[in-house]
Amino acid sequence: MSIVVFDIGGSAVKYGLWENENLSNKASFTTPKSWNDMKEEMLGVYHSFSENYSIDGVAISAPGAVDAIEGTISGISAVPYLHYFPIKKEWEDLFGVPVSMENDANCAALAELWLGAAKDIQHALFIVIGSGIGGSVIIDRKLFKGKDLFGGEFGYMLLDGKHTLSEMGSPVHTAERYSKELGLDVVVDGKFLFQEADRGEPIAMKYVDGLIDALALGIYNLSVSFNPDMVVIGGGLSTRKDLIQRLNERAAFYLERQKAEDLKLVIEVCKFNNDANLIGAVAHFEQTVDYKKIG
């Protein structure tokens, strides 16, 4: 089976070819400014693969509240022109093969559930740390999306009655606050913020500590609500060697303070990192599309 896979992000669209249980030919293009330009770029990628391979379908990881059954995307995202029209049908008409689509954070979860950190886990929470905080809920090895597709939208969680987990736990938003406090002319990114903290710059250390605390508090709240077998952390921040230890230590503080030590928290880093959305899109395709019948 050969599947062309896309992962649509706010700044770039990653793609690759899934064949013989392997993801290859990975590349990306800058996220287009319009839907017509997006279709043109995606079709060009599809044709570049179909010249050399017999393509069985297209699997797509997309931002927003993806209704995989209705074939629409609602909510808000960094790519607003994807929303509120029968987008799956347009993709199927464009490519001429079966198309599956799922939310990007859900795809990351499906990848880890299928072949990654949670492959032997029944109940799990996935937290994806990026420009905001995304996530997924897995119950009995299946996605729980909720009636309004808000299952796993952990970034909306209020931590202090005013600020959300996305605002307090995202490196992007944290770096913005750091830049503002220092009066910098240019807003720095999360990588710079952590580099400054690593070298001992006091204000950067304060903001990084606050970010870790926010994430740990979010994990605490989610853990006492769902009591999962495992919490899996993804996104760019998950590559830091000290992240899991710091999250464990801070989450343990909240569990002890609230006398909830009997909850045995397991936090793991994801396996697939930047490939998770692509691999998870394939998992969703294989679970939902009877491509042999359709083809």
C-alpha positions in Angstrom: 0.0 0.0 0.0 1.3 3.5 -1.0 -0.2 6.5 0.7 0.7 10.1 0.1 0.7 11.9 3.5 0.4 15.6 4.4 0.7 17.4 7.7 -0.6 21.0 7.4 0.9 23.5 9.8 0.7 27.2 10.1 4.1 27.9 8.6 4.8 24.7 6.6 3.1 21.7 5.1 5.2 18.5 5.6 4.7 15.5 3.3 6.0 12.1 2.6 5.2 8.7 1.1 4.1 5.7 3.3 5.0 2.4 1.6 6.0 -1.0 3.0 5.5 0.2 6.6 8.0 3.0 6.1 7.8 6.8 5.7 10.1 8.1 3.0 10.6 11.0 0.6 9.9 13.5 3.4 10.0 17.2 2.5 7.9 20.3 3.0 6.6 23.5 1.4 5.7 26.9 2.8 2.0 27.0 3.8 0.2 28.8 1.0 -1.8 32.0 1.5 -5.0 30.7 -0.1 -7.0 27.5 -0.6 -6.5 27.4 -4.4 -2.7 27.8 -3.9 -2.8 25.0 -1.3 -4.6 22.6 -3.7 -2.1 23.4 -6.4 0.9 22.7 -4.2 -0.7 19.5 -2.8 -1.6 18.2 -6.3 1.9 18.9 -7.5 3.3 16.7 -4.6 0.7 14.0 -5.4 1.6 13.9 -9.1 5.4 13.8 -8.2 4.7 10.5 -6.3 2.1 9.1 -8.7 4.5 9.1 -11.5 6.6 6.4 -9.8 4.2 4.7 -7.4 0.6 3.3 -7.6 -1.1 5.5 -5.0 -3.9 4.0 -2.9 -4.9 7.1 -1.0 -4.1 10.4 0.7 -3.9 10.8 4.5 -4.0 14.3 5.9 -3.1 15.7 9.4 -4.8 19.1 9.7 -5.3 21.9 12.3 -8.6 22.8 13.8 -11.6 20.8 14.9 -11.6 18.1 12.2 -14.8 16.1 11.7 -13.4 13.1 9.9 -16.9 11.7 9.3 -18.6 14.8 7.9 -15.5 15.9 6.1 -15.3 19.4 7.5 -13.0 21.4 9.7 -14.5 23.9 12.3 -13.0 25.9 15.1 -10.0 28.1 14.6 -6.5 27.5 13.4 -3.5 29.2 11.9 -4.8 28.2 8.4 -8.3 29.7 8.4 -9.2 29.0 4.8 -9.4 25.3 5.6 -12.6 25.8 7.7 -16.3 25.5 7.2 -16.8 23.8 3.9 -16.8 20.2 2.6 -13.0 20.1 2.4 -12.6 16.3 2.3 -14.8 16.0 -0.8 -12.7 18.7 -2.5 -9.6 16.7 -1.7 -11.1 13.5 -3.0 -12.1 15.2 -6.2 -8.7 16.8 -6.5 -6.7 13.5 -6.1 -9.1 11.0 -7.4 -8.3 8.5 -4.6 -9.7 7.9 -1.0 -8.8 10.6 1.5 -8.7 10.5 5.3 -8.2 13.5 7.5 -7.8 14.0 11.3 -6.7 16.7 13.7 -3.0 17.1 14.0 -2.7 16.4 17.7 -5.0 13.4 17.3 -2.7 12.1 14.6 0.3 12.5 16.9 -1.5 10.4 19.5 -2.5 7.7 17.0 1.1 7.4 15.9 2.4 6.8 19.4 -0.5 4.5 20.1 0.2 2.5 17.0 3.9 2.1 16.9 5.4 4.5 19.6 5.5 5.2 23.3 2.0 4.1 24.0 1.8 1.0 21.8 1.1 -1.2 24.8 -1.1 1.3 26.7 -4.9 1.2 27.1 -5.7 4.7 28.4 -3.4 7.7 27.7 -3.3 11.5 27.4 -1.2 13.2 24.8 0.0 16.7 25.3 1.6 18.5 22.3 3.6 21.6 23.1 4.0 24.1 20.3 2.8 27.6 19.6 -0.1 26.6 21.8 -1.0 23.4 23.7 -2.8 20.6 21.8 -3.8 17.2 23.0 -5.7 14.0 22.7 -7.6 11.6 25.0 -7.3 7.9 24.4 -9.7 5.6 26.2 -9.5 1.8 25.5 -7.0 2.6 22.7 -9.5 4.8 20.9 -9.7 8.5 20.4 -12.3 10.2 22.6 -13.2 13.4 20.8 -16.4 14.5 22.6 -19.7 15.6 21.0 -18.3 19.0 19.9 -14.8 17.7 19.0 -13.3 19.4 22.1 -11.9 16.2 23.6 -8.2 16.8 24.1 -8.3 20.6 23.7 -6.2 21.0 26.8 -4.9 24.4 25.8 -8.2 26.0 26.7 -7.8 24.9 30.4 -7.8 27.9 32.7 -5.0 27.7 35.3 -5.7 30.7 37.4 -9.1 31.8 36.3 -7.7 34.1 33.6 -4.8 32.5 31.8 -4.9 29.3 29.8 -2.5 26.4 29.6 -1.7 27.5 26.1 -0.8 30.9 27.3 1.3 29.8 30.3 2.8 26.5 29.0 3.7 27.4 25.4 7.3 28.4 24.8 6.1 30.8 22.1 3.9 32.8 24.5 6.4 32.5 27.3 9.2 33.9 25.1 6.9 36.8 24.2 6.4 37.7 27.9 10.1 37.4 28.5 10.8 39.8 25.6 8.3 42.3 26.8 9.7 42.3 30.4 13.2 42.9 29.0 12.0 45.6 26.6 13.5 43.9 23.6 12.9 45.4 20.2 12.5 41.9 18.7 10.5 39.1 20.2 12.7 36.1 20.9 11.6 32.5 20.4 11.4 29.7 22.8 14.7 28.2 21.8 16.5 31.5 22.7 14.6 31.6 26.0 15.8 28.2 27.0 19.3 28.9 25.9 19.4 31.9 28.2 17.9 29.9 31.0 20.5 27.1 30.5 23.3 29.6 30.9 21.8 30.9 34.1 20.2 34.2 33.0 17.9 34.9 36.0 14.9 36.4 34.2 14.9 33.6 31.6 15.2 31.0 34.4 12.1 32.6 36.0 10.1 32.3 32.9 11.2 28.7 32.1 10.4 27.7 35.7 6.9 29.3 35.2 6.4 27.3 32.0 7.3 24.0 33.6 5.0 24.8 36.5 2.1 25.5 34.2 2.6 22.3 32.3 2.9 20.3 35.5 -0.2 21.9 36.9 -2.0 21.0 33.7 -0.8 17.4 33.9 -1.9 17.3 37.5 -5.4 18.5 36.7 -5.7 16.1 33.8 -4.3 13.2 35.7 -6.8 13.5 38.6 -9.6 13.8 36.1 -8.7 10.9 33.8 -6.2 8.8 35.8 -4.5 7.6 32.6 -2.0 4.8 32.3 0.4 7.3 30.7 0.9 10.9 29.8 2.8 11.3 26.6 4.5 14.6 25.8 5.1 15.7 22.2 6.1 18.8 20.3 9.5 20.5 19.9 10.0 21.0 23.6 9.8 17.2 24.2 13.4 16.8 22.8 14.9 18.5 25.9 16.6 15.9 28.0 15.6 17.4 31.3 11.9 18.0 30.5 10.4 14.8 31.8 12.3 14.9 35.1 11.3 18.5 35.7 7.6 17.8 34.9 7.7 14.7 37.2 9.2 16.6 40.1 6.7 19.5 39.8 3.6 17.3 39.2 4.7 15.3 42.2 4.7 18.5 44.3 1.0 19.1 43.4 0.0 15.5 44.0 1.6 15.6 47.4 0.2 19.0 48.3 -3.3 17.8 47.5 -2.7 14.4 49.2 -3.2 12.5 46.0 0.1 10.6 46.1 -1.7 7.3 45.5 -2.0 8.4 41.8 1.0 6.9 40.2 1.8 9.3 37.4 3.8 8.1 34.4 5.1 10.7 32.0 6.9 9.7 28.8 8.3 11.6 25.8 6.9 10.7 22.4 8.9 8.5 20.0 8.3 10.0 16.6 8.7 13.8 17.3 8.4 15.7 13.9 7.1 12.6 12.1 4.3 11.8 14.5 1.6 13.7 12.6 2.5 12.0 9.3 2.6 8.5 10.8 -0.6 9.1 12.8 -2.4 10.3 9.6 -1.5 6.9 8.1 -2.8 5.1 11.2 -6.1 7.0 10.8 -6.3 6.1 7.1 -5.8 2.4 7.8 -8.4 2.4 10.6 -11.1 4.3 8.7 -10.7 3.8 4.9 -11.5 0.6 3.1 -9.3 1.6 0.3 -9.4 -1.8 -1.5 -13.2 -1.6 -1.7 -13.3 2.0 -2.7 -10.5 1.6 -5.2 
